[in-house]
């Protein structure tokens, strides 16, 4: 394997066993890991407006992985550079009441609402922050609908980094308050996520700083793979099914990447069936999965703001893995999401935001086609306290009935 050199060598080798490098998800070219490189130069030159990112890079591993591996050793930054904040190692619940309700005795919940800032996005921010510290970078810039912003702000605070955030003015207030409390500089964008993304990119081009933008920074995919690695270690095996709320496709891609690392290492025999669950009002990946392409005129609208995107930045990468491993896409209505949010809370005590509750909604819509003895994991990606206003839509009618 030939690795294309950059301006300086940052190819990593850990304990003489693992080497880390970037590989283009489209053309297969390999590159040394370096701060200046975000996407494949050749493939990204073909980028068209209003389409997912071209030339998305992923971190590849070369070498042997021990059966009792330490998760941080499978990441391309040494442990000593990670900030002192407890990201990851979230619980894998056994939801007894929900098991009885559905008839699935091997149903589990991977609860990433218990990360420090309340969402799975902390996994990506944690790795990005460690990389910035190692490389001597002080400024990190990110666009977000809210969770990635508050996540990078919180993790960045622990790492003593300066964080600048671009978020739509319509983002839930709680997520904006989080970011401000963590000390981030917040720019409110009068538009959607895609507009916030473009403004953040323009800012880094003019002023510098490390972009944490999802999919564009390869470490956002790599950080999120740790959810899959933890599921494997907690179960002692790979599950049969994982239901994943999906917007831009980076969490989906990250979970695929984690299981692929285990598959390549011979630690699991096959890839679990991954369900990409999308809201009916924001289902660009599902539409492309079925029809073969992305519609540049598509506009999203859903109560699940964390998975609301017009053009999924990681769309091509997500489709590649869905097709490679025969994954599935499912779509749920906003009403189903809010009903699942209430069901999850009332049977397990777990209050998840609408986007996270989509995992349960997707499972409920697909469960009749799944064997009851299957091992199923619902990936709950964020806390309901991040968007209380949306949650009120599911309970206000019930409360009004009680008061009458």
GUVEX-743256 format. One record per residue (C-alpha): residue in three letters; x, z, y. Coordinates in steps of 0.25 Angstrom, whole numbers, plus 5000, padded with zeros to 4 digits. Each point is the difference from the previous one (the first is absolute). Layout:
<sites>
> residuo/xx/zz/yy
> ALA/X/Z/Y
...
</sites>
This chain:
<sites>
> residuo/xx/zz/yy
> UNK/5000/5000/5000
> UNK/5006/4996/5014
> UNK/4996/5009/5011
> UNK/5000/4993/5014
> UNK/5008/5008/5009
> UNK/4996/5005/5014
> UNK/5008/5004/5012
> UNK/5004/5012/4993
> UNK/4999/5006/4986
> UNK/4990/5010/4997
> UNK/4997/4997/4986
> UNK/4998/5013/4993
> UNK/5005/5005/4987
> UNK/4995/5014/4995
> UNK/5008/5007/4990
> UNK/5006/4988/4994
> UNK/4987/4996/4994
> UNK/4990/4994/5010
> UNK/5002/4989/5010
> UNK/4990/4997/5011
> UNK/4998/4987/5007
> UNK/4989/4992/5007
> UNK/4994/4988/4993
> UNK/4990/4990/5006
> UNK/4987/5001/4994
> UNK/4998/4985/5002
> UNK/5013/4992/4998
> UNK/5008/5011/4992
> UNK/5012/5000/5009
> UNK/5007/5014/5000
> UNK/5006/5007/5012
> UNK/5008/5012/5003
> UNK/4991/5011/5006
> UNK/5003/5002/5015
> UNK/4992/5004/5012
> UNK/4999/4986/5007
> UNK/4994/4993/4988
> UNK/4985/5002/4998
> UNK/4995/4987/4994
> UNK/5007/4988/4993
> UNK/5006/4991/5011
> UNK/4996/4987/4993
> UNK/4986/5003/4995
> UNK/4996/5007/5013
> UNK/5004/4988/5008
> UNK/4988/4993/4994
> UNK/4991/5011/5005
> UNK/4987/4995/5006
> UNK/4990/5007/5010
> UNK/4989/5008/4993
> UNK/5006/5001/4986
> UNK/5006/5011/4993
> UNK/5015/5002/5001
> UNK/5009/4990/4994
> UNK/5013/5004/4993
> UNK/4996/5015/4997
> UNK/5012/5007/4994
> UNK/5000/5010/4989
> UNK/5011/5010/4996
> UNK/5005/4997/4986
> UNK/5007/5009/4991
> UNK/5012/4996/4991
> UNK/5004/5010/4989
> UNK/4995/5010/4990
> UNK/4989/5010/5004
> UNK/5000/5013/4992
> UNK/4987/5005/4993
> UNK/5001/5013/5008
> UNK/5003/4993/5013
> UNK/4999/5007/5014
> UNK/4991/4991/5009
> UNK/5009/5001/5012
> UNK/5011/4994/4991
> UNK/4991/4987/4999
> UNK/5000/4998/5015
> UNK/5011/4993/5008
> UNK/5003/5012/5009
> UNK/5008/5012/4996
> UNK/4993/5013/4999
> UNK/5008/5007/5011
> UNK/4994/4991/5011
> UNK/4985/5003/4997
> UNK/4994/5009/5011
> UNK/4996/5014/4996
> UNK/4985/4998/4998
> UNK/4993/5001/4986
> UNK/4995/4986/4998
> UNK/4995/4995/4986
> UNK/4999/5009/4988
> UNK/4985/4999/5002
> UNK/4991/5006/4989
> UNK/4993/4991/4989
> UNK/4986/5007/5000
> UNK/4991/5002/4987
> UNK/4986/4999/5007
> UNK/4992/5006/4990
> UNK/4986/4998/5007
> UNK/5003/4986/5003
> UNK/5005/4998/4985
> UNK/4986/5005/4995
> UNK/4993/4992/5010
> UNK/5006/4987/4996
> UNK/5003/5003/4986
> UNK/5015/4997/5001
> UNK/5008/5011/4994
> UNK/5013/4995/5004
> UNK/4997/4998/5015
> UNK/5010/5005/5010
> UNK/5002/5000/5015
> UNK/5013/4998/5007
> UNK/4998/5008/5012
> UNK/5009/4994/5011
> UNK/4992/5007/5011
> UNK/5009/5012/4998
> UNK/5012/4993/5006
> UNK/5005/5007/5013
> UNK/4992/4991/5009
> UNK/4988/4998/4991
> UNK/5003/4986/4994
> UNK/5008/4992/4990
> UNK/5007/4993/5012
> UNK/5009/5012/5000
> UNK/5007/4994/4988
> UNK/5004/4988/5008
> UNK/5004/5007/5013
> UNK/5008/5010/4992
> UNK/5009/4989/4995
> UNK/5000/4992/5013
> UNK/5005/5013/5007
> UNK/5011/5003/4990
> UNK/5005/4986/5002
> UNK/5000/5001/5015
> UNK/5007/5013/4999
> UNK/5011/4994/4991
> UNK/5002/4988/5009
> UNK/5000/5008/5013
> UNK/4988/4994/5005
> UNK/4992/5009/5010
> UNK/4987/4992/5003
> UNK/4989/4995/4991
> UNK/4989/4992/5004
> UNK/4987/4998/4992
> UNK/4986/4993/5001
> UNK/4988/5007/4993
> UNK/4986/5002/4999
> UNK/5003/5015/5000
> UNK/5006/5005/4987
> UNK/5014/4993/5001
> UNK/5001/5004/5014
> UNK/4997/5015/4998
> UNK/5008/5000/4988
> UNK/5013/4994/5006
> UNK/4998/5009/5012
> UNK/4999/5012/4991
> UNK/5012/4997/4991
> UNK/5008/4995/5012
> UNK/4998/5013/5007
> UNK/5006/5007/4987
> UNK/5012/4990/5001
> UNK/5002/5001/5015
> UNK/4997/4985/5002
> UNK/4993/4994/5012
> UNK/4987/4994/4996
> UNK/4992/4989/5008
> UNK/4986/4997/4995
> UNK/4991/4988/5002
> UNK/4985/5003/4996
> UNK/4987/4994/5003
> UNK/4992/5008/5010
> UNK/4989/5000/4990
> UNK/5008/5008/4990
> UNK/4994/5014/4996
> UNK/5003/5010/5010
> UNK/5006/5010/4990
> UNK/5011/4990/4996
> UNK/5004/4998/5015
> UNK/5000/5015/5002
> UNK/5009/5002/4988
> UNK/5010/4990/5006
> UNK/5000/5006/5013
> UNK/5002/5014/4995
> UNK/5012/4995/4992
> UNK/5006/4995/5013
> UNK/4999/4986/4998
> UNK/4998/4990/5012
> UNK/4987/4993/4997
> UNK/4995/4987/5006
> UNK/4985/4997/4999
> UNK/4997/4985/4997
> UNK/4987/4994/5005
> UNK/4999/4992/4987
> UNK/5001/5001/4985
> UNK/5012/5004/4991
> UNK/5005/4986/5000
> UNK/5001/5000/5015
> UNK/5007/5014/4999
> UNK/5010/4994/4990
> UNK/5003/4988/5009
> UNK/5003/5009/5012
> UNK/5009/5010/4992
> UNK/5008/4988/4995
> UNK/5001/4995/5014
> UNK/5005/5013/5004
> UNK/5011/5001/4990
> UNK/5005/4986/5003
> UNK/5001/5004/5015
> UNK/5005/5015/4999
> UNK/5005/5001/4985
> UNK/4997/5012/4991
> UNK/4997/5000/4985
> UNK/4986/4993/4997
> UNK/4992/5008/4989
> UNK/4989/4990/5000
> UNK/4994/4999/4986
> UNK/5005/4989/4991
> UNK/5009/4995/5011
> UNK/5010/5012/4997
> UNK/5003/4999/4985
> UNK/5002/5015/4999
> UNK/4985/5002/5003
> UNK/4997/4993/4986
> UNK/5011/5008/4994
> UNK/4996/5013/5005
> UNK/4986/4999/4995
> UNK/5005/4997/4986
> UNK/5002/5014/4998
> UNK/4985/5003/4998
> UNK/5001/4991/4987
> UNK/5013/5008/4996
> UNK/4993/5013/5002
> UNK/4988/4996/4992
> UNK/5009/4996/4988
> UNK/5008/5013/5001
> UNK/4987/5008/5001
> UNK/4993/4993/4988
> UNK/5012/4998/4992
> UNK/4996/4986/4998
> UNK/4994/4989/5008
> UNK/4985/5000/5003
> UNK/4990/4989/4995
> UNK/4994/4998/5013
> UNK/5003/5003/5015
> UNK/4990/4998/5011
> UNK/5007/4998/5014
> UNK/4993/4998/5013
> UNK/5006/4987/5006
> UNK/5001/4995/5014
> UNK/5013/4993/5003
> UNK/5005/5001/4986
> UNK/5012/5009/5002
> UNK/4995/5012/4992
> UNK/4996/4991/4989
> UNK/5013/4993/5000
> UNK/5007/5013/5000
> UNK/4993/5005/4988
> UNK/5003/4987/4993
> UNK/5014/5001/5004
> UNK/5001/5014/4994
> UNK/4994/4996/4987
> UNK/5009/4988/4999
> UNK/5013/5008/5002
> UNK/4995/5008/4988
> UNK/4996/4988/4992
> UNK/5014/4993/5003
> UNK/5007/5013/4995
> UNK/4992/5000/4987
> UNK/4994/5014/5003
> UNK/4985/4994/4999
> UNK/4995/4989/4991
> UNK/4991/4993/5009
> UNK/4995/4999/5014
> UNK/4987/5009/5003
> UNK/4988/4992/5005
> UNK/5000/5002/5015
> UNK/4987/4998/5007
> UNK/5001/4996/5015
> UNK/4988/5006/5006
> UNK/4995/4994/5013
> UNK/4989/5002/5010
> UNK/4990/4989/5000
> UNK/5003/4999/5015
> UNK/5015/4999/4998
> UNK/5003/4992/4988
> UNK/5010/4989/5003
> UNK/5008/5003/4988
> UNK/4988/4999/4990
> UNK/4996/4987/5007
> UNK/5013/4994/4999
> UNK/5002/5005/4985
> UNK/4987/4993/4997
> UNK/5001/4988/5009
> UNK/5015/4998/5000
> UNK/5003/5001/5015
> UNK/4998/5009/5013
> UNK/4990/4996/5011
> UNK/5007/5001/5013
> UNK/4986/5001/5007
> UNK/4997/5013/4991
> UNK/4996/5012/5008
> UNK/4998/5014/4994
> UNK/4990/5010/5003
> UNK/4998/5013/4991
> UNK/4999/5015/5002
> UNK/5012/5002/4992
> UNK/5010/4997/5011
> UNK/5013/5003/4992
> UNK/4997/4988/4992
> UNK/4994/4991/5011
> UNK/5009/4988/5003
> UNK/4998/4985/5003
> UNK/5012/4995/4995
> UNK/5007/5009/4989
> UNK/5015/5000/5003
> UNK/5003/5002/4986
> UNK/4990/4990/4995
> UNK/5009/4990/4992
> UNK/5008/5011/4994
> UNK/4988/5007/4995
> UNK/4994/4987/4994
> UNK/5013/4998/4993
> UNK/4999/5013/4993
> UNK/4985/4999/4997
> UNK/5002/4987/4993
> UNK/5013/5003/4993
> UNK/4994/5012/4994
> UNK/4985/4996/4998
> UNK/4996/5010/5011
> UNK/4985/5001/5005
> UNK/4994/5000/5013
> UNK/4987/5007/5003
> UNK/4991/5001/5013
> UNK/4991/5011/5004
> UNK/4990/5001/5012
> UNK/5002/5011/5011
> UNK/4988/5007/4994
> UNK/5007/5001/4987
> UNK/5012/5005/5006
> UNK/4993/5011/5008
> UNK/4992/5004/4988
> UNK/5013/5001/4992
> UNK/5006/5009/5011
> UNK/4988/5009/4999
> UNK/5001/5000/4984
> UNK/5014/5003/5000
> UNK/4999/5011/5010
> UNK/4988/5007/4993
> UNK/5005/4999/4986
> UNK/5015/5003/5002
> UNK/5002/5007/5013
> UNK/5009/4988/5005
> UNK/4996/4995/5014
> UNK/5006/4986/5001
> UNK/4999/4990/5011
> UNK/4991/4987/4998
> UNK/5012/4991/4996
> UNK/5005/5010/4990
> UNK/4986/5002/4994
> UNK/4999/4985/4997
> UNK/5009/5003/4988
> UNK/4988/5008/4994
> UNK/4990/4990/5005
> UNK/5008/4989/4993
> UNK/5001/5008/4987
> UNK/4985/5002/5000
> UNK/4997/4986/5002
> UNK/5009/4996/4988
> UNK/4999/5011/4991
> UNK/4989/4994/4991
> UNK/5011/4989/4996
> UNK/5011/5011/4996
> UNK/5001/5007/4987
> UNK/4996/5015/5002
> UNK/5013/5005/4993
> UNK/5009/4993/5010
> UNK/5009/5007/5009
> UNK/4996/4997/5014
> UNK/5006/5005/5013
> UNK/4993/4999/5014
> UNK/5011/4999/5011
> UNK/4994/5008/5012
> UNK/5008/4996/5012
> UNK/4996/5009/5011
> UNK/4993/5012/5005
> UNK/4985/5000/5005
> UNK/5004/5008/5012
> UNK/5007/4988/5006
> UNK/4986/4993/5003
> UNK/4989/5011/5000
> UNK/4991/4990/5008
> UNK/5000/4990/4989
> UNK/4997/5012/4990
> UNK/4988/5004/5008
> UNK/4993/4987/4997
> UNK/4998/5004/4986
> UNK/4995/5014/5002
> UNK/4992/5000/5013
> UNK/4987/4995/4994
> UNK/5001/5011/4989
> UNK/5003/5010/5011
> UNK/4988/4995/5008
> UNK/4991/5002/4988
> UNK/5004/5014/4998
> UNK/4998/5004/5015
> UNK/4986/4994/4999
</sites>
